[in-house]
Amino acid sequence: MLQNIVVSVFIHKVDGLSEDQRADALRDINFRVTEELSEAEIGIIPKIQLTSVYDYSIFEALSIVGQKLIPELLSTFEWLLNAFKKSLRYGSRDVVRCCHEVLHCY
């Protein structure tokens, strides 16, 4: 059961740190989290990411988590996005409106 669990740790607001400080923080937190999980005899390897609101990193990190949570829906999203793209090309407002409403729900 535990092999299906994914632990994602976001280290946020790293934009004020230098590259060396970021690397040190990542290494230190990775070590501490992994050590705590190991001491608790939990066989999970955490995925640790540095994030910031001033670049794409927070969006990328959340996207990765979302993709892992809903893998069965990715093909549906891809189909909707392709339909949306085609409808924009051909100017079909009904399809654009429908796709937009469906995508907006997610």
N, C-alpha and C positions, 0 to 999 in steps of 0.2 A: 504494500500500500504506500509506503513512504517514497518509493522510487517515482511515484506519480506527482509528488509534491515539488513545486518549484518555489524557492524563496528568492524574491527580488528585493534588493536593498538599494535605495536611492540615497546618495550622499548629495544633498542639495546645497545650493548657494556657494558653489566652489569658484565662482567667477572672481572672487577677491583674492584667490590664492595663486601663487606662482606655479609654474609647471612642476617644479621640484616639490613644493608643498602638496600639490594635488597627488603626485605619485606616492609621496610618503603617507598621506591620509588614506589613499586607496589601499596601499599595502598593509597599513596598521589596522584598518577596519576589517579588511578581508581576513587577516590573521585572527583578530579577536572574535569575529562572528563564526568563522570556521572552527576555532578552538572551543567556543561555547557549545556549538552543535555537536562536536566530537565528544566533549566531556559529558554531555547529556545522552550520549550514545544514539544520536540521531544521524543517520547516514544521508544527509542532504548537503549538497554543495551549493552555496548561495551564489546568485548572480548579482554582483555589486557594480553599480554604475554611478559615475559622477554626473550630476545634472545642474543645469542653470536655466533661468528663465530668459537669459539674454542671448541664447543661441538655440539651436534645434535640439539639443541633447535631452531636454525634458520630454519633448514630443516624441522623439525616437524611443526613449526608454518606455514611455507609456504605451506606445504603439506595439512594441515587442511584447509587453505583458498582455495587452489586448489580443494579440494574435495567438498567444499561447492559450488564452482562456477560451477563445471561440474559434478553434481551427475549422470546425465543420461549416462555419458561416463564411469563411474566406472565399470559397468558390461562388457563393451567392453574391457577395460584395463585388467580386470581379465581374460577374455577369451583369450586375446592375450598372457598374461603372462603364462597361463596354456599351451597354444599351444607351446610357446617358450620353456617351461620347458620339455614338452614331446619330442619335436624335438631334444633337447640337449641329452635326454636320448637315443633316437634311432638314433642319428647321421644324421638327415635329414638336410643337409646344405641349401637346397632351402627354407624350412620352417623357419629355423633360420634366414636366410638373409631377408626374407620377414617380419617376426615379428620384427626383429631389425630395419628395415627401418620404419615400421609403428610406433613403439614405439618411435623411435628417433624423428619423426615429432612432437610428443607431448612434 
